[in-house]
Amino acid sequence: MSYLVLARKWRPKFFSEVSGQNHVVKALQNSLKQNKAHHAFLFAGTRGVGKTTIARLLAKSLNCEQGVVAEPCGKCGSCQSIDEGSFMDLIEVDAASQRGIDDTRELLENSQYTPTSGRFKVYLIDEVHQLTKEAFNALLKTLEEPPPHMKFLLATTESEKIPITVLSRCLKFNLKKISEENITSRLKEICDQEKIQYEERALELISEMADGSMRDALSLLDQALAYEDYSLSTEQISQMLGTIDNKYALNILSAVLSQDKDGLLESLSAVDELYPDYKELLNTMASLTQSVAFMQVIGSRENVSSNDQAQFLESIANNYSPKLIQLIYQISITAKKDIELAPSPKEGFTMAILRM
């Protein structure tokens, strides 16, 4: 049997399994409960946040054999067919490859026929912004006055490219980037189910690199498992991602603030052996000082991702002036531009540290 990637294997099959999009799920479930589902929905958001997943769940709820329900049963023939991708009345279209007027006309000509086995004929058009102007015009009339058996589910990463005439005929839902906490929590659940051993910090690193995309996080988890079979360590994930542990940036920051020349030389030498991305290291320095500034002004450590760092950063916040912290932050972000002009990234980074 062929291997099923984690992003597909663990795709949510119920609304209750969707992470980080409660504002969308709640609105959809309320309309389904009252049997007042709109005929056209537009799901907008960056990659991997659940646009097509939520659209498929909506298609399941509309066609579930138990009736139009707020949560599909997952057991009937319709629900299982949609999960398997074989449901005749869910027509999925990739607008990136089927974007022309002829493709759209063919689609709309078939829409007049009643559903084969389901309650509604559902058209899921992914990356809808890639349709041509002529294709949008052809779609417009049907969106305005669709047959009662027809629903349109549109998904896009660039809603600003969709004509306003189309937008005005859809219920639009903006999906947010998923928080690092939600991604880490979901990764833990999956690792526990898959019997994968892991260090919590290793999963946090994957969540940070995923940048709000659950699909990217699961793809990185797949990559990590190939890198080191069913055991995830912080060091291994750092090597795979090309990142370095925050402790190195913390050591450099500590040496700078305490004017410890020997400690600074030792920290720079330790970092250099890891062949780091020096721009990313400056980003880490900026993030750390931003966290310190946040503590000094707001008096809270809520924006510190790791509990291990919180006590150290709180000590810095209490012992050094806000002006000094602001100056180090400013040097960090300014040096990212200067590093391109330096003889080498290492020298550009070292000069920024000496300036601090």
N, C-alpha and C positions, 0 to 999 in steps of 0.2 A: 504494500500500500504506500502511495506517495506521501511525503511529509507535508503537513498543512501548517503554514506559517502561523505564528502566534496571533498576528493581527487579524487573521481570518478565523482561526480556531476560537478565539475569545471575543469575537464581535458580539456585542449585546444582542440578546434575543428577546428581551423584555425591556420596557421603558424603565423599570426599576434598576436595571443594570447600567444605564447610561450615566457616565461620570461628568460632573461639572456643567450640565446644561439644564438645571432644574427649572429655570425661567421658561424655557421652550417646552419641556416635557409637561409642565403643569398646565400651560395654556392649551396644548393639544389635547390632553386628557380631559380637561373641562369641556371642550367643544365636542369631544367624542361622547362623553357622558350624556350631554344634552341632545345628541344626534344632530348637531348643527355644524358639521364639518364643511368648511369652505371648499370651493371647487378647485382653487389654485393656491399652492403654497410655495414660497420661495425661502430656501434655507441658505444663508450667507455666512461665510466665515473662512478662516485660513485652513490649510490642509490638515487632515487628520483629527478634526475636532468632533466629528460625528454627523455630518450633513446627510450623507447617503444612508448611514445606519438609521438615523431617526426617520428618514423618508421611508425606508423599508418597514420599519416598525409601524409607521402610520398606515402603510399599505396592508400590513397584517391585521391591524385593528379594524380597518374598513371592511376587510373580506373574511374575517374570522367566522367560522360556521356557527359560533354562539351568538352572532349578531354584531352590530357596531359596538365595540367595547373599548373601555379606557385602557385595558391591558389585554393583549392577545393571549389566548389560552396556550399556544405553542404546541398543542397536541393534535389538533384537527388536521385534515388533509390540506386545507388552504395554507395554514401556518407553516406546516412542514414543507410544502412545495415552495413557498417563498424563501424559507431558510435554505433550501437546496438549489434555488435559482431556476426552478422548472415550472413556476406558476404561469399559466398561459395569459392571464389577464393583468400581469405586471410586466409592462414593456419598458425596459431600460435602454436609454439612448445616450451615447457618448457624443455630445455636441462638438467635441474636438475633431472627430472623424466623420460625423454625419451632420454637417453644418449648413449644407446648401438648400436652396429652394426646393429642389426635386425630392430630397430626403424628407423635408418637412411636409410637402404635399402628400407624399405616400403615407406618411404617418397619420395625417389628418383624414385622409380618405378611409383608412382602416378604422378610425375612431367612431364612425357612424354605426358600426356593428355592435350589437349588445355583447356583454361579457360571455365567455364560453362556459365558465364554471363558477366564477366569483360573483359578488354583489356589485362591484364596480370595476370598470376597466381603468387601470392606473398607469399613467405615463410618467416615468421618472427620467428627467432630462438632466444629465450631469454636465457641469461646466457650461451652463446654458448661455453664458455671456459670449461664447465663441460662435454662436449662430450668426449668419450673415444678416444684413439689413432686410433683404428680401424674405429670408426665412422668418424673421421676427414679424414682418408684416403679414405673412401667411398664417402665423400662429395667433395673431392678435384677435381675429374675429371669433375663433373657436374659444379663446380664453374669455372673451366677453360674454358669449352665449353658448356655453358647452352643453352637450346632451346630459340629461340627468344621471346617466350611468357612468359618467366620465370624471376623473380627477387628474389634475396636473400637479406633480411634485417637481419643483425645479431646484437645482443646487448650483452654487457658484462660489468662486473665491474672489470674484471681482464684480460685485453688484453694481458698481458705478458705471460699468460698461453696458448695462441693460437699459434699453429705451424706457423713458418715464411712462410711456403709454402701456408698456407691459407691466412695469412695477405697480402701477395704479390698479391693476386687475388682480393682484396677488396679495395674500397675507404674508408679510415678510417677517422672518425670524432671524435675528443676528445671533449666531453662535459665538461664544467667547472662547478665548484660549483657555485651556484647562490648567488649573493651578498645579504647581509642583507637588503640593501636598496630596491632591487628588490622584495625580499620576503615580506617585510613590505608593499610596494606599492600594491602588489597583494592581501595581506590579507585585506588591507583597502577596495579595490574594492569589494571583496567577502562579507565582513561585511556590506558594504553599500547596496549591492544587497539583502543580507539575512535579512536586517533591524536589525542588531546586534549593540547594543551600546557598545562602547569601548573607553578606554583611549589609546592614541597613544603609550605610554611607554609600555603598556601591550603587544601590538603587536610587539614592538621592542624586548621584552624579548623572545617571541616565536621565532622570526627570529634568534636571537642569539643562542638559544638552538637547532634550526633546523640544524645548521652547514652546510649551503649550499644546503639543500635538501628541495625542495618545497613540496614534498609528506609528509615528516616528519613535516613540518610546518602546513600543513592542518590537519594531524592527531592530532597534539597537539591542534589545534584550536577546533577540534571535542571534544577532551578530556576536554578542558576548558569550552565548552558549556554545557557539562554534569555536570561539577563541579559547574557552576553558570549559569543558563539558560539565554542565549541571553543578557548578560551584562558582559563585561570583564573589570575588574579593575586591576591595577598594583599589588596591594596587593594580590588579589586572584590568579593571575598568578604566582607570586613569591612563594606563598604557594604550589601551585600545582607542580611547577617545582623543589621545594626544594632549590630555590635560595633566596638571600636576596638583597634588593635594594642597588645600588652602594653608596647611601648616607652614609651607615654605614661604608663602607671602606674609603670613603672620610673623615668622621669624625675622624677615627683612624689615617689616614695619616696626617690630619691637626694637631692633638694632638701630634703626633710624631715629626713633623717638628718644632712646636712651643714649644716643651718640656713642654706641659701642662699636668701635672700628674693627676690632678683632672678630666680634660676632657677625658684623656685616660681611667681612671677607669670607668667613666660613659659610654663611648663608648663601652668598652669591656663588661660591664654588659648588655647593651642594645642588643648587638650582641648575647650574650650567651642565652638570653631569646628566641631567634628565632631558637635554635637548628640548627645552620648552618653546612654546609659542610666546614670545616676549610681549606681544600686543595683548594676548589673553591674560598674561600675568599682570600687566598694567590695569586691565579691566578688573581683575581680582583685587588689586590694591585700592582701586577707586571704590569698589563695592564695600570693602571692609571699612574704609574711612567714612563712606556714606552711612553705614550702620552705626559707627561711633557718633557721627554728627546727629543722627536720629535719636540716639540715646540722650545726648546732651540737651537737645532742644525739647523733645517730647517726653523723655524719661521712661522710655519703654524699650524692651528688647524683642518685641514681637516680630520685627522684620529680619531677625537673625535666623537663618535656616537651621543651623546646627547648634544644639545645646552646649556642645564642647567649646564652641567659640565664644558663647555669650558672656561667660565670666571674664575671659581675657579682655574682650572688647569693652566691657563695663569698667574694668580697671583703667583702661586707657581713657575712657570718657571722663572718669573721675579725676585723673591725674594730669591731663594735658588740656591746654586752652582750646576753645572752639576755633579760634583764628588759626592756630597751628594745624588743626585737623582739616580745616577748609583749604589751607595752603597746600597740604599734601594731596588732597583730592584734586585740586586744580592742576598741580604738576602732573599727576597721573593721567588725566584725560588729555592735557595739552601734549604730553610726551608721545601719545599715540600717533599724532600727526608728524611730529619731529622724527620719529623712528624711521620713517621712510627716507629721510635725508641723511641719516647717520651712515658711517662707513659699513656698519653691520648692525642687525637688530640687537645683538648682545651689547655692543658699545652704546647704542642709543638708550637702551634700558639702564645700563650702568650709570650713564651720565644723568639720567632722570633721578636715580637713587641718590647720587652725589649732590644733585641740586636740592633734594629734600633735606 
